Amino acid sequence: MAACCGPAGRASQSNPKFSMPYVRHAAALANLGRTDEARVVAERLREVEPDLTVSTAIRSARFAQPGKNAELGDALIRAGLPE
């Protein structure tokens, strides 16, 4: 999971209007127990896409394995994204 933080953070910086890198970055930080940092990224995510919720993020991610959707949702909830 730590390996995801760097690339997701760089992707957010290179295209700050694209929300998916923020989703991945917030989830990775939350899964690492870095909740305060995850919340900061989630706040920035909400600035980029104000109506985004955990449900809409999961639909956008479209993982082939349903368990991954649940993991993403749990991490985004810990990051402070609304359900």
C-alpha positions in Angstrom: 0.0 0.0 0.0 2.9 2.4 0.7 4.0 2.0 -2.9 0.7 3.5 -4.0 1.1 6.8 -2.0 3.9 8.2 -4.1 2.5 7.6 -7.6 -1.1 8.6 -6.6 0.3 11.8 -5.0 2.3 12.6 -8.1 -0.7 11.9 -10.4 -2.8 14.3 -8.3 -0.2 17.0 -8.8 0.2 16.4 -12.5 -3.5 16.6 -13.2 -5.1 18.4 -10.2 -8.6 18.4 -11.7 -8.8 14.6 -12.1 -10.4 13.0 -9.0 -9.4 9.3 -9.3 -5.7 9.8 -8.1 -7.1 11.6 -5.0 -9.4 8.6 -4.4 -6.5 6.2 -4.6 -4.2 8.4 -2.6 -6.7 8.9 0.2 -7.5 5.2 0.3 -3.8 4.2 0.4 -3.1 6.6 3.3 -6.1 5.4 5.2 -5.1 1.8 4.8 -1.6 2.7 6.1 -3.2 4.2 9.2 -2.2 7.7 8.2 -5.7 8.9 8.7 -4.9 12.6 9.2 -3.1 12.7 5.9 -5.9 10.7 4.2 -8.4 13.3 5.5 -6.4 16.2 4.0 -6.4 14.4 0.6 -10.1 13.6 0.9 -10.8 17.3 1.6 -8.9 18.2 -1.6 -10.8 15.6 -3.4 -14.1 17.2 -2.3 -12.8 20.5 -3.7 -12.2 18.9 -7.1 -15.4 16.9 -7.1 -17.8 18.3 -4.4 -20.6 15.8 -5.0 -18.3 12.7 -4.8 -19.3 10.1 -2.2 -17.9 6.7 -1.3 -20.6 5.1 -3.5 -19.8 7.2 -6.6 -16.1 6.6 -6.1 -16.6 2.8 -6.0 -18.8 3.0 -9.1 -16.0 5.0 -10.9 -13.3 2.6 -9.8 -15.0 -0.5 -11.2 -12.9 -3.2 -9.8 -13.4 -6.6 -11.3 -13.1 -8.2 -7.8 -16.1 -7.1 -5.6 -13.9 -7.4 -2.5 -11.8 -4.6 -3.8 -14.8 -2.3 -3.9 -15.5 -3.0 -0.2 -11.9 -2.4 0.7 -11.9 0.9 -1.2 -15.1 2.0 0.4 -13.9 1.2 3.9 -10.7 3.1 3.3 -12.6 6.2 1.9 -14.9 6.2 4.9 -11.9 6.3 7.2 -10.5 9.1 5.1 -13.7 11.0 5.8 -15.5 10.8 2.5 -19.3 10.8 2.9 -21.1 7.6 2.1 
